[in-house]
Amino acid sequence: MVPFKIFAILVVAIAMSMALAHLLELPGKLRLAKEQYLAVQAIYYPGFTYGGAAEPIGIIVTAVLALAAKESSSFWLLTASCAAMVAMQAIYWIWIQPVNNVWLKDTKLEGASGAFIGLGKLRSPGAGTTDWTDLRNRWEYSHAARAGLAVAAFVLLVAAVIRPAA
């Protein structure tokens, strides 16, 4: 089980690093004009598509660890870690992906990025939301919330893994 726990920590750390990258860019991106901001946005999708695969894998591995620890004192830490990972995904699909669709409506993405971004094409960003700064703020601050959840998921997972067996 130790190799699986190490794998789980690595996967959740990757998910956390992706979320923290967005958070660390926030102050600089908020200073960009619309044209600059939209130009910068297009660079994310290829790399973050692949790195983003860590999130559903993180949900699976934390759930497996929680189920394996049902009788352990680590159960609730692992369950909370898994819940934080699920909340990250919920924020992505409810608030971020619809904005991605607006940013990318005239962009043709290839390969995995095109397939992944196409998953949420049916959702609109919300009634009357067309101002680019509203969409930008929604995208950026949703990523900030995800970063907080990612840190929580990571800390809870590590606390559960290093906790002495009870």
Contact map, one row per residue, 1 for C-alpha under 8 A:
1111100000000000000000000000000000000000000000000000000000000000000000000000000000000000000000000000000000000000000000000000000000000000000000000000000000000000000000
1111110000000000000000000000000000000000000000000000000000000000000000000000000000000000000000000000000000000000000000000000000000000000000000000000000000000000000000
1111111000000000000000000000000000000000000000000000000000000000000000000000000000000000000000000000000000000000000000000000000000000000000000000000000000000000000000
1111111100000000000000000000000000000000000000000000000000000000000000000000000000000000000000000000000000000000000000000000000000000000000000000000000000000000000000
1111111110000000000000000000000000000000000000000000000000000000100000000000000000000000000000000000000000000000000000000000000000000000000000000000000000000000100000
0111111111000000000000000000000000000000000000000000000000000000000000000000000000000000000000000000000000000000000000000000000000000000000000000000000000000000000000
0011111111100000000000000000000000000000000000000000000000000000000000000000000000000000000000000000000000000000000000000000000000000000000000000000000000000000000000
0001111111110000000000000000000000000000000000000000000001001100000000000000000000000000000000000000000000000000000000000000000000000000000000000000000000000000000000
0000111111111000000000000000000000000000000000000000000000000000000000000000000000000000000000000000000000000000000000000000000000000000000000000000000001001100000000
0000011111111100000000000000000000000000000000000000000000000000000000000000000000000000000000000000000000000000000000000000000000000000000000000000000000000000000000
0000001111111110000000000000000000000000000000000000011011000000000000000000000000000000000000000000000000000000000000000000000000000000000000000000000000000000000000
0000000111111111000000000000000000000000000000000000011001000000000000000000000000000000000000000000000000000000000000000000000000000000000000000000010011000000000000
0000000011111111100000000000000000000000000000000000000000000000000000000000000000000000000000000000000000000000000000000000000000000000000000000000000001000000000000
0000000001111111110000000000000000000000000000000010010000000000000000000000000000000000000000000000000000000000000000000000000000000000000000000000000000000000000000
0000000000111111111000000000000000000000000000000011011001000000000000000000000000000000000000000000000000000000000000000000000000000000000000000000010000000000000000
0000000000011111111100000000000000000000000000000000000000000000000000000000000000000000000000000000000000000000000000000000000000000000000000000010011001000000000000
0000000000001111111110000000000000000000000000000000000000000000000000000000000000000000000000000000000000000000000000000000000000000000000000000000000000000000000000
0000000000000111111111000000000000000000000000010011000000000000000000000000000000000000000000000000000000000000000000000000000000000000000000000000000000000000000000
0000000000000011111111100000000000000000000000000000000000000000000000000000000000000000000000000000000000000000000000000000000000000000000000110110010000000000000000
0000000000000001111111110000000000000000000000000000000000000000000000000000000000000000000000000000000000000000000000000000000000000000000000010010000000000000000000
0000000000000000111111111000000000000000000000000000000000000000000000000000000000000000000000000000000000000000000000000000000000000000000000000000000000000000000000
0000000000000000011111111100000000000000000000000000000000000000000000000000000000000000000000000000000000000000000000000000000000000000000100110010000000000000000000
0000000000000000001111111100000000000000000000000000000000000000000000000000000000000000000000000000000000000000000000000000000000000000000100110010000000000000000000
0000000000000000000111111110000000000000000000000000000000000000000000000000000000000000000000000000000000000000000000000000000000000000000000000000000000000000000000
0000000000000000000011111111100000000000000000000000000000000000000000000000000000000000000000000000000000000000000000000000000000000000000000000000000000000000000000
0000000000000000000001111111110000000000000000000000000000000000000000000000000000000000000000000000000000000000000000000000000000000000000100000000000000000000000000
0000000000000000000000011111111000000000000000000000000000000000000000000000000000000000000000000000000000000000000000000000000000000000000000000000000000000000000000
0000000000000000000000001111111100000000000000000000000000000000000000000000000000000000000000000000000000000000000000000000000000000000000000000000000000000000000000
0000000000000000000000001111111100001000000000000000000000000000000000000000000000000000000000000000000000000000000000000000000000000000000000000000000000000000000000
0000000000000000000000000111111100000000000000000000000000000000000000000000000000000000000000000000000000000000000000000000000000000000000000000000000000000000000000
0000000000000000000000000011111110000000000000000000000000000000000000000000000000000000000000000000000000000000000000000000000000000000000000000000000000000000000000
0000000000000000000000000001111111111000000000000000000000000000000000000000000000000000000000000000000000000000000000000000000000000000000000000000000000000000000000
0000000000000000000000000000001111111000000000000000000000000000000000000000000000000000000000000000000000000000000000000000000000000000000000000000000000000000000000
0000000000000000000000000000000111111100000000000000000000000000000000000000000000000000000000000000000000000000000000000000000000010000000000000000000000000000000000
0000000000000000000000000000000111111110000000000000000000000000000000000000000000000000000000000000000000000000000000000000000000000000000000000000000000000000000000
0000000000000000000000000000000111111111000000000000000000000000000000000000000000000000000000000000000000000000000000000000000000000000000000000000000000000000000000
0000000000000000000000000000100111111111100000000000000000000000000000000000000000000000000000000000000000000000000000000000000000000000000000000000000000000000000000
0000000000000000000000000000000001111111110000000000000000000000000000000000000000000000000000000000001000000000000000000000000000000000000000000000000000000000000000
0000000000000000000000000000000000111111111000000000000000000000000000000000000000000000000000000000000000000000000000000000000000000000000000000000000000000000000000
0000000000000000000000000000000000011111111100000000000000000000000000000000000000000000000000000000000000000000000000000000000000000000000000000000000000000000000000
0000000000000000000000000000000000001111111110000000000000000000000000000000000000000000000000000000001000000000000000000000000000000000000000000000000000000000000000
0000000000000000000000000000000000000111111110000000000000000000000000000000000000000000000000000000000100000000000000000000000000000000000000000000000000000000000000
0000000000000000000000000000000000000011111111000000000000000000000000000000000000000000000000000000000000000000000000000000000000000000000000000000000000000000000000
0000000000000000000000000000000000000001111111110000000000000000000000000000000000000000000000000000000000000000000000000000000000000000000000000000000000000000000000
0000000000000000000000000000000000000000111111111000000000000000000000000000000000000000000000000000000000000000100000000000000000000000000000000000000000000000000000
0000000000000000000000000000000000000000001111111100000000000000000000000000000000000000000000000000000000000001100000000000000000000000000000000000000000000000000000
0000000000000000000000000000000000000000000111111110000000000000000000000000000000000000000000000000000000000000000000000000000000000000000000000000000000000000000000
0000000000000000010000000000000000000000000111111111000000000000000000000000000000000000000000000000000000000000000000000000000000000000000000000000000000000000000000
0000000000000000000000000000000000000000000011111111100000000000000000000000000000000000000000000000000000000001100100000000000000000000000000000000000000000000000000
0000000000000000000000000000000000000000000001111111100000000000000000000000000000000000000000000000000000000001100000000000000000000000000000000000000000000000000000
0000000000000110010000000000000000000000000000111111110000000000000000000000000000000000000000000000000000000000000000000000000000000000000000000000000000000000000000
0000000000000010010000000000000000000000000000011111111000000000000000000000000000000000000000000000000000000000000000000000000000000000000000000000000000000000000000
0000000000000000000000000000000000000000000000001111111110000000000000000000000000000000000000000000000000000000000000000000000000000000000000000000000000000000000000
0000000000110110000000000000000000000000000000000011111111000000000000000000000000000000000000000000000000000000000000000000000000000000000000000000000000000000000000
0000000000110010000000000000000000000000000000000001111111100000000000000000000000001000100000000000000000000000000000000000000000000000000000000000000000000000000000
0000000000000000000000000000000000000000000000000000111111110000000000000000000000001000100000000000000000000000000000000000000000000000000000000000000000000000000000
0000000000100000000000000000000000000000000000000000111111111000000000000000000000000000000000000000000000000000000000000000000000000000000000000000000000000000000000
0000000100110010000000000000000000000000000000000000011111111100000000000000000001001000000000000000000000000000000000000000000000000000000000000000000000000000000000
0000000000000000000000000000000000000000000000000000001111111110000000000000000001001100000000000000000000000000000000000000000000000000000000000000000000000000000000
0000000000000000000000000000000000000000000000000000000111111111000000000000000000000000000000000000000000000000000000000000000000000000000000000000000000000000000000
0000000100000000000000000000000000000000000000000000000011111111100000000000000000000000000000000000000000000000000000000000000000000000000000000000000000000000000000
0000000100000000000000000000000000000000000000000000000001111111110000000000011011000000000000000000000000000000000000000000000000000000000000000000000000001000000000
0000000000000000000000000000000000000000000000000000000000111111111000000000011001000000000000000000000000000000000000000000000000000000000000000000000000000000000000
0000000000000000000000000000000000000000000000000000000000011111111100000000000000000000000000000000000000000000000000000000000000000000000000000000000000000000000000
0000100000000000000000000000000000000000000000000000000000001111111110000000010000000000000000000000000000000000000000000000000000000000000000000000000000000000000000
0000000000000000000000000000000000000000000000000000000000000111111111000111011000000000000000000000000000000000000000000000000000000000000000000000000000000000000000
0000000000000000000000000000000000000000000000000000000000000011111111000010000000000000000000000000000000000000000000000000000000000000000000000000000000000000000000
0000000000000000000000000000000000000000000000000000000000000001111111000000000000000000000000000000000000000000000000000000000000000000000000000000000000000000000000
0000000000000000000000000000000000000000000000000000000000000000111111111110000000000000000000000000000000000000000000000000000000000000000000000000000000000000000000
0000000000000000000000000000000000000000000000000000000000000000011111110010000000000000000000000000000000000000000000000000000000000000000000000000000000000000000000
0000000000000000000000000000000000000000000000000000000000000000000011111010000000000000000000000000000000000000000000000000000000000000000000000000000000000000000000
0000000000000000000000000000000000000000000000000000000000000000000011111110000000000000000000000000000000000000000000000000000000000000000000000000000000000000000011
0000000000000000000000000000000000000000000000000000000000000000000010111111000000000000000000000000000000000000000000000000000000000000000000000000000000000000000011
0000000000000000000000000000000000000000000000000000000000000000010010011111110000000000000000000000000000000000000000000000000000000000000000000000000000000001101010
0000000000000000000000000000000000000000000000000000000000000000011011111111111000000000000000000000000000000000000000000000000000000000000000000000000000000001000000
0000000000000000000000000000000000000000000000000000000000000000010000001111111100000000000000000000000000000000000000000000000000000000000000000000000000000000000000
0000000000000000000000000000000000000000000000000000000000000000000000000111111110000000000000000000000000000000000000000000000000000000000000000000000000011011000000
0000000000000000000000000000000000000000000000000000000000000110110000000111111111000000000000000000000000000000000000000000000000000000000000000000000000011001000000
0000000000000000000000000000000000000000000000000000000000000110010000000011111111100000000000000000000000000000000000000000000000000000000000000000000000000000000000
0000000000000000000000000000000000000000000000000000000000000000000000000001111111110000000000000000000000000000000000000000000000000000000000000000000010010000000000
0000000000000000000000000000000000000000000000000000000000000100000000000000111111111000000000000000000000000000000000000000000000000000000000000000000111111000000000
0000000000000000000000000000000000000000000000000000000001100110000000000000011111111100000000000000000000000000000000000000000000000000000000000000000010000000000000
0000000000000000000000000000000000000000000000000000000000000000000000000000001111111110000000000000000000000000000000000000000000000000000000000000000010000000000000
0000000000000000000000000000000000000000000000000000000000000000000000000000000111111111000000000000000000000000000000000000000000000000000000000000110110000000000000
0000000000000000000000000000000000000000000000000000001101100000000000000000000011111111100000000000000000000000000000000000000000000000000000000000110010000000000000
0000000000000000000000000000000000000000000000000000000000100000000000000000000001111111110000000000000000000000000000000000000000000000000000000000000000000000000000
0000000000000000000000000000000000000000000000000000000000000000000000000000000000111111111000000000000000000000000000000000000000000000000000000100100000000000000000
0000000000000000000000000000000000000000000000000000000000000000000000000000000000011111111100000000000000000000000000000000000000000000000000000100110000000000000000
0000000000000000000000000000000000000000000000000000001100000000000000000000000000001111111110000000000000000000000000000000000000000000000000000000000000000000000000
0000000000000000000000000000000000000000000000000000000000000000000000000000000000000111111111000000000000000000000000000000000000000000000000000000000000000000000000
0000000000000000000000000000000000000000000000000000000000000000000000000000000000000011111111110000000000000000000000000000000000000000000001000100000000000000000000
0000000000000000000000000000000000000000000000000000000000000000000000000000000000000001111111111000000000000000000000000000000000000000000001100100000000000000000000
0000000000000000000000000000000000000000000000000000000000000000000000000000000000000000111111111100000000000000000000010000000000000000000000000000000000000000000000
0000000000000000000000000000000000000000000000000000000000000000000000000000000000000000011111111100000000000000000000000000000000000000000000000000000000000000000000
0000000000000000000000000000000000000000000000000000000000000000000000000000000000000000001111111110000000000000000000000000100000000000011001000000000000000000000000
0000000000000000000000000000000000000000000000000000000000000000000000000000000000000000001111111111000000000000000000000000000000000000011001100000000000000000000000
0000000000000000000000000000000000000000000000000000000000000000000000000000000000000000000111111111100000000000000010010000000000000000000000000000000000000000000000
0000000000000000000000000000000000000000000000000000000000000000000000000000000000000000000011111111110000000000000000011011100000000000000000000000000000000000000000
0000000000000000000000000000000000000000000000000000000000000000000000000000000000000000000000111111111000000000000000000001100000000010011000000000000000000000000000
0000000000000000000000000000000000000000000000000000000000000000000000000000000000000000000000011111111100000000000010000000000000000000000000000000000000000000000000
0000000000000000000000000000000000000000000000000000000000000000000000000000000000000000000000001111111110000000000010011001000000000000000000000000000000000000000000
0000000000000000000000000000000000000000000000000000000000000000000000000000000000000000000000000111111110000000000000000000100000000000000000000000000000000000000000
0000000000000000000000000000000000000100100000000000000000000000000000000000000000000000000000000011111111000000000000000000000000000000000000000000000000000000000000
0000000000000000000000000000000000000000010000000000000000000000000000000000000000000000000000000001111111110000000000000000000000000000000000000000000000000000000000
0000000000000000000000000000000000000000000000000000000000000000000000000000000000000000000000000000111111100000000000000000000000000000000000000000000000000000000000
0000000000000000000000000000000000000000000000000000000000000000000000000000000000000000000000000000001111110000000000000000000000000000000000000000000000000000000000
0000000000000000000000000000000000000000000000000000000000000000000000000000000000000000000000000000000111111000000000000000000000000000000000000000000000000000000000
0000000000000000000000000000000000000000000000000000000000000000000000000000000000000000000000000000000101111100010000000000000000000000000000000000000000000000000000
0000000000000000000000000000000000000000000000000000000000000000000000000000000000000000000000000000000000111110110000000000000000000000000000000000000000000000000000
0000000000000000000000000000000000000000000000000000000000000000000000000000000000000000000000000000000000011111111000000000000000000000000000000000000000000000000000
0000000000000000000000000000000000000000000000000000000000000000000000000000000000000000000000000000000000001111111000000000000000000000000000000000000000000000000000
0000000000000000000000000000000000000000000001001100000000000000000000000000000000000000000000000000000000000111111100000000000000000000000000000000000000000000000000
0000000000000000000000000000000000000000000011001100000000000000000000000000000000000000000000000000000000001111111110000000000000000000000000000000000000000000000000
0000000000000000000000000000000000000000000000000000000000000000000000000000000000000000000000000000000000011111111111000000000000000000000000000000000000000000000000
0000000000000000000000000000000000000000000000000000000000000000000000000000000000000000000000000000000000000111111111100000000000000000000000000000000000000000000000
0000000000000000000000000000000000000000000000001000000000000000000000000000000000000000000000000000000000000001111111110000000000000000000000000000000000000000000000
0000000000000000000000000000000000000000000000000000000000000000000000000000000000000000000000001001100000000000111111111000000000000000000000000000000000000000000000
0000000000000000000000000000000000000000000000000000000000000000000000000000000000000000000000000000000000000000011111111000000000000000000000000000000000000000000000
0000000000000000000000000000000000000000000000000000000000000000000000000000000000000000000000000000000000000000001111111100000000000000000000000000000000000000000000
0000000000000000000000000000000000000000000000000000000000000000000000000000000000000000000010001100100000000000000111111110000000000000000000000000000000000000000000
0000000000000000000000000000000000000000000000000000000000000000000000000000000000000000000000000100100000000000000011111111000000000000000000000000000000000000000000
0000000000000000000000000000000000000000000000000000000000000000000000000000000000000000000000000000000000000000000000111111000000000000000000000000000000000000000000
0000000000000000000000000000000000000000000000000000000000000000000000000000000000000000000000000100000000000000000000011111100000000000000000000000000000000000000000
0000000000000000000000000000000000000000000000000000000000000000000000000000000000000000000000000110100000000000000000001111111000000000000000000000000000000000000000
0000000000000000000000000000000000000000000000000000000000000000000000000000000000000000000000100110010000000000000000000011111010000010000000000000000000000000000000
0000000000000000000000000000000000000000000000000000000000000000000000000000000000000000000000000000000000000000000000000001111110000000000000000000000000000000000000
0000000000000000000000000000000000000000000000000000000000000000000000000000000000000000000000000000000000000000000000000001111110000000000000000000000000000000000000
0000000000000000000000000000000000000000000000000000000000000000000000000000000000000000000000000000000000000000000000000000011111000000000000000000000000000000000000
0000000000000000000000000000000000000000000000000000000000000000000000000000000000000000000000000000000000000000000000000000111111100110000000000000000000000000000000
0000000000000000000000000000000000000000000000000000000000000000000000000000000000000000000000000000000000000000000000000000000111110110000000000000000000000000000000
0000000000000000000000000000000000000000000000000000000000000000000000000000000000000000000000000000000000000000000000000000000011111110000000000000000000000000000000
0000000000000000000000000000000001000000000000000000000000000000000000000000000000000000000000000000000000000000000000000000000001111111000000000000000000000000000000
0000000000000000000000000000000000000000000000000000000000000000000000000000000000000000000000000000000000000000000000000000000000111111100000000000000000000000000000
0000000000000000000000000000000000000000000000000000000000000000000000000000000000000000000000000000000000000000000000000000000011111111110000000000000000000000000000
0000000000000000000000000000000000000000000000000000000000000000000000000000000000000000000000000010000000000000000000000000100011111111111000000000000000000000000000
0000000000000000000000000000000000000000000000000000000000000000000000000000000000000000000000000000000000000000000000000000000000011111111100000000000000000000000000
0000000000000000000000000000000000000000000000000000000000000000000000000000000000000000000000000000000000000000000000000000000000001111111111000000000000000000000000
0000000000000000000000000000000000000000000000000000000000000000000000000000000000000000000000110010000000000000000000000000000000000111111111000000000000000000000000
0000000000000000000000000000000000000000000000000000000000000000000000000000000000000000000000110010000000000000000000000000000000000011111111100000000000000000000000
0000000000000000000001100100000000000000000000000000000000000000000000000000000000000000000000000000000000000000000000000000000000000001111111110000000000000000000000
0000000000000000000000000000000000000000000000000000000000000000000000000000000000000000000000000000000000000000000000000000000000000000111111111000000000000000000000
0000000000000000000000000000000000000000000000000000000000000000000000000000000000000000001100110000000000000000000000000000000000000000111111111100000000000000000000
0000000000000000001001100000000000000000000000000000000000000000000000000000000000000000000100010000000000000000000000000000000000000000001111111110000000000000000000
0000000000000000001101100000000000000000000000000000000000000000000000000000000000000000000000000000000000000000000000000000000000000000000111111111000000000000000000
0000000000000000000000000000000000000000000000000000000000000000000000000000000000000000000000000000000000000000000000000000000000000000000011111111100000000000000000
0000000000000000001000000000000000000000000000000000000000000000000000000000000000000011001100000000000000000000000000000000000000000000000001111111110000000000000000
0000000000000001001101100000000000000000000000000000000000000000000000000000000000000000000000000000000000000000000000000000000000000000000000111111111000000000000000
0000000000000000000000000000000000000000000000000000000000000000000000000000000000000000000000000000000000000000000000000000000000000000000000011111111100000000000000
0000000000000000000000000000000000000000000000000000000000000000000000000000000000011011000000000000000000000000000000000000000000000000000000001111111110000000000000
0000000000010011001000000000000000000000000000000000000000000000000000000000000000011001000000000000000000000000000000000000000000000000000000000111111111000000000000
0000000000000001000000000000000000000000000000000000000000000000000000000000000000000000000000000000000000000000000000000000000000000000000000000011111111100000000000
0000000000000000000000000000000000000000000000000000000000000000000000000000000010010000000000000000000000000000000000000000000000000000000000000001111111110000000000
0000000000010000000000000000000000000000000000000000000000000000000000000000000111111000000000000000000000000000000000000000000000000000000000000000111111111000000000
0000000010011001000000000000000000000000000000000000000000000000000000000000000010000000000000000000000000000000000000000000000000000000000000000000011111111100000000
0000000000000000000000000000000000000000000000000000000000000000000000000000000010000000000000000000000000000000000000000000000000000000000000000000001111111110000000
0000000000000000000000000000000000000000000000000000000000000000000000000000110110000000000000000000000000000000000000000000000000000000000000000000000111111111000000
0000000010000000000000000000000000000000000000000000000000000100000000000000110010000000000000000000000000000000000000000000000000000000000000000000000011111111100000
0000000010000000000000000000000000000000000000000000000000000000000000000000000000000000000000000000000000000000000000000000000000000000000000000000000001111111110000
0000000000000000000000000000000000000000000000000000000000000000000000000000100000000000000000000000000000000000000000000000000000000000000000000000000000111111111000
0000000000000000000000000000000000000000000000000000000000000000000000000110110000000000000000000000000000000000000000000000000000000000000000000000000000011111111000
0000100000000000000000000000000000000000000000000000000000000000000000000100000000000000000000000000000000000000000000000000000000000000000000000000000000001111111000
0000000000000000000000000000000000000000000000000000000000000000000000000000000000000000000000000000000000000000000000000000000000000000000000000000000000000111111100
0000000000000000000000000000000000000000000000000000000000000000000000000100000000000000000000000000000000000000000000000000000000000000000000000000000000000011111110
0000000000000000000000000000000000000000000000000000000000000000000000000000000000000000000000000000000000000000000000000000000000000000000000000000000000000000011111
0000000000000000000000000000000000000000000000000000000000000000000000011100000000000000000000000000000000000000000000000000000000000000000000000000000000000000001111
0000000000000000000000000000000000000000000000000000000000000000000000011000000000000000000000000000000000000000000000000000000000000000000000000000000000000000000111
